C-alpha cells in the first residue's frame, strides 16, 4: 500500500506528464485498503447513434490531470481524506455485450468485496446494468439517482433487449433497483412515443424532465430527490448528455435544452449526505468533443463525487 496517496504537484511534475490515471493517482492492482477505485469500461457497441464512447475513459483520464485535490466549496482535500487509485480498464469484449457484462460485473464485484467504492468511467450507458448486478449482490436492490437526457427505460431498441437505451428496464426486471426510492432527472428532447416519460411512473420510478426542473427550480428538485432516496443505499449514474451540448458536445446522442456546467456540478454537490454505494459517468465520446470541454466536464463530475466521499469521511 502506498503511503503517499497525494498526486504529484504540478510545481514538481508538469500536468502534461500524465501517468494515464485519473488525476495522476497511483495505479493500483487491487482495491484492498482503499476507499475508492477508478475503473474504466470502454464499451460502446450498444450505442444507437454515434459510437466513440469507448475512448471516454482515456479522454477523461487525460484531461483530469488538470484537477487539483482541494475542493473549496466542500472544504476537503480528497487525497488527504481518502485512499484511492486507478485500477485501469476492465477487459471488455468489443461487439459482444454479454461477455462484456461478465467482465464488468466481475471487476466491480472485486472492488466492492474489498470494501472500496467503485467509480466507473464509461463507455455507453449499457454498462450500468452490469455494475448494478455487482452492487446488488452485496446490497440488494439499491436506489438510483439518474442524471440523463434519456430515461433508458425502453423495452427494446432495434428489437434488442440489451442496449444503452434499456439498462434500467432490465435492472428493474432483475430486481436490482429499489424503484420506490429512485429518481431520474433531466429527460428531454423529441420522442417517438409521447408517453415515454410516463413509463417511469408505471414501473414505480419517479422521473422529472428538464422542463419541469426549470419550472420547479433546481434546488426544490434536489430536495425532492433527497427526500425520495432518504438513507437508502444509492447508486449515482451520470450520463454526460444531461449537460447541454453547448457545454458538453462530445457525446453520442446529444439533446439541446440541457443544463449548464455550473448547474450540473451544483446538483451533484447537493447530494453530499446520501448513502452512496457506487457511481458511474457514461457516454463521453471524445471524437465529437471540442477543446476537451466534455472530457473536462466529466472529470469534474467525478471529482465532485470523490469530494462527497471525502466530505462524508470527515464529517460522519
FENVENLIN-V487007 format. One record per residue. N is the residue number from 1. RES is the residue in one small letter. OMEGA is omega in radians with two decimals (none if undefined). Layout:
BEGIN
N | RES | OMEGA
N | RES | OMEGA
END
This chain:
BEGIN
1 | x | 3.14
2 | x | 3.12
3 | x | -3.13
4 | x | -3.05
5 | x | -3.10
6 | x | 3.00
7 | x | 3.07
8 | x | 3.07
9 | x | 3.10
10 | x | 3.09
11 | x | 3.12
12 | x | -3.14
13 | x | -3.09
14 | x | -3.06
15 | x | 3.11
16 | x | 2.98
17 | x | -3.01
18 | x | 3.13
19 | x | -3.13
20 | x | 3.11
21 | x | 3.13
22 | x | -3.13
23 | x | -3.11
24 | x | 3.08
25 | x | 3.06
26 | x | 2.99
27 | x | -3.08
28 | x | 3.12
29 | x | 3.11
30 | x | 3.13
31 | x | -3.06
32 | x | 3.10
33 | x | -3.08
34 | x | 3.06
35 | x | -3.13
36 | x | 3.08
37 | x | 2.99
38 | x | 3.09
39 | x | 3.10
40 | x | 3.05
41 | x | -2.98
42 | x | -3.10
43 | x | 3.12
44 | x | -3.11
45 | x | 3.14
46 | x | 3.12
47 | x | -3.08
48 | x | -3.12
49 | x | -3.11
50 | x | 3.04
51 | x | -3.14
52 | x | -3.13
53 | x | 3.06
54 | x | 3.11
55 | x | 3.12
56 | x | -3.12
57 | x | -3.12
58 | x | 3.11
59 | x | 3.12
60 | x | 3.13
61 | x | -3.08
62 | x | -3.10
63 | x | -3.12
64 | x | 3.04
65 | x | 3.09
66 | x | -3.03
67 | x | 3.10
68 | x | -2.93
69 | x | -3.05
70 | x | 3.06
71 | x | -3.03
72 | x | -3.07
73 | x | 3.13
74 | x | 3.07
75 | x | 3.09
76 | x | 2.91
77 | x | -2.94
78 | x | -3.09
79 | x | 2.94
80 | x | -3.04
81 | x | -3.00
82 | x | 2.94
83 | x | -3.11
84 | x | 3.12
85 | x | -3.11
86 | x | -3.07
87 | x | -3.12
88 | x | -3.06
89 | x | 2.97
90 | x | -3.11
91 | x | -3.13
92 | x | -3.12
93 | x | -3.07
94 | x | 3.10
95 | x | -3.06
96 | x | -2.97
97 | x | -3.06
98 | x | 3.00
99 | x | 3.08
100 | x | 3.08
101 | x | -3.13
102 | x | -3.14
103 | x | -3.13
104 | x | 3.14
105 | x | 3.12
106 | x | -3.12
107 | x | 3.12
108 | x | -3.14
109 | x | 3.09
110 | x | 3.12
111 | x | -3.12
112 | x | -3.14
113 | x | 3.07
114 | x | 3.08
115 | x | 3.05
116 | x | 3.13
117 | x | 3.08
118 | x | 3.08
119 | x | -2.95
120 | x | 3.07
121 | x | 3.11
122 | x | 0.31
123 | x | 3.08
124 | x | -2.96
125 | x | 3.09
126 | x | -3.05
127 | x | -3.05
128 | x | 3.12
129 | x | 3.13
130 | x | 3.12
131 | x | -3.14
132 | x | 3.06
133 | x | 3.13
134 | x | -3.12
135 | x | -3.08
136 | x | 3.12
137 | x | 3.12
138 | x | -2.98
139 | x | -2.99
140 | x | 3.12
141 | x | -3.11
142 | x | 2.99
143 | x | 2.96
144 | x | 2.89
145 | x | -2.87
146 | x | 3.06
147 | x | -3.02
148 | x | 2.95
149 | x | 3.12
150 | x | -3.08
151 | x | -3.14
152 | x | 3.11
153 | x | 3.13
154 | x | 3.05
155 | x | 3.08
156 | x | 2.98
157 | x | -3.03
158 | x | 3.13
159 | x | -3.10
160 | x | -3.09
161 | x | -3.11
162 | x | -2.97
163 | x | 3.12
164 | x | 3.05
165 | x | -3.04
166 | x | -2.93
167 | x | -3.06
168 | x | 2.98
169 | x | 3.12
170 | x | -3.12
171 | x | 3.08
172 | x | 3.13
173 | x | -3.12
174 | x | 3.11
175 | x | -3.09
176 | x | -3.04
177 | x | 2.99
178 | x | -3.01
179 | x | -3.06
180 | x | -3.14
181 | x | -3.08
182 | x | -3.13
183 | x | 3.11
184 | x | -3.01
185 | x | 2.92
186 | x | -3.06
187 | x | -3.08
188 | x | 3.07
189 | x | -3.13
190 | x | -3.06
191 | x | 2.99
192 | x | -3.12
193 | x | -3.11
194 | x | -3.12
195 | x | -3.04
196 | x | -3.10
197 | x | 3.11
198 | x | -3.14
199 | x | -3.13
200 | x | -3.14
201 | x | 3.13
202 | x | -3.14
203 | x | 3.10
204 | x | -3.12
205 | x | 2.98
206 | x | -3.13
207 | x | 3.06
208 | x | -3.11
209 | x | -3.04
210 | x | -3.08
211 | x | 3.09
212 | x | 3.07
213 | x | 3.11
214 | x | -3.13
215 | x | -3.08
216 | x | -3.06
217 | x | -3.05
218 | x | -3.07
219 | x | 3.10
220 | x | 3.12
221 | x | 3.10
222 | x | 3.07
223 | x | 3.10
224 | x | -3.13
225 | x | -3.12
226 | x | 3.13
227 | x | -3.11
228 | x | -3.08
229 | x | -3.13
230 | x | 3.13
231 | x | 3.09
232 | x | 3.02
233 | x | -2.97
234 | x | 3.08
235 | x | 3.11
236 | x | 3.06
237 | x | -3.02
238 | x | 3.03
239 | x | -3.05
240 | x | 3.11
241 | x | 2.90
242 | x | 3.13
243 | x | 3.14
244 | x | -3.12
245 | x | 3.02
246 | x | -3.12
247 | x | -3.11
248 | x | -3.07
249 | x | -3.01
250 | x | 3.13
251 | x | -2.99
252 | x | -3.11
253 | x | -3.08
254 | x | 3.06
255 | x | 3.13
256 | x | 3.10
257 | x | -3.09
258 | x | -3.00
259 | x | -3.14
260 | x | 3.09
261 | x | 3.13
262 | x | -3.13
263 | x | -3.10
264 | x | 3.13
265 | x | 3.11
266 | x | -3.13
267 | x | 3.11
268 | x | -3.09
269 | x | -3.12
270 | x | -3.12
271 | x | -2.93
272 | x | -3.11
273 | x | -3.14
274 | x | -3.10
275 | x | -3.03
276 | x | 3.05
277 | x | 3.12
278 | x | -3.10
279 | x | 2.91
280 | x | 3.11
281 | x | -2.96
282 | x | 2.98
283 | x | 3.01
284 | x | -3.14
285 | x | -3.02
286 | x | -3.10
287 | x | 3.10
288 | x | -3.07
289 | x | 3.06
290 | x | 3.10
291 | x | -3.13
292 | x | 3.11
293 | x | -3.05
294 | x | -3.14
295 | x | 3.14
296 | x | 3.05
297 | x | 3.13
298 | x | 3.12
299 | x | 3.14
300 | x | 3.08
301 | x | 3.11
302 | x | 3.12
303 | x | 3.11
304 | x | 3.10
305 | x | 3.10
306 | x | 3.10
307 | x | 3.07
308 | x | 3.11
309 | x | 3.11
310 | x | 3.12
311 | x | -3.12
312 | x | -3.12
313 | x | -3.11
314 | x | -3.01
315 | x | -3.07
316 | x | none
END
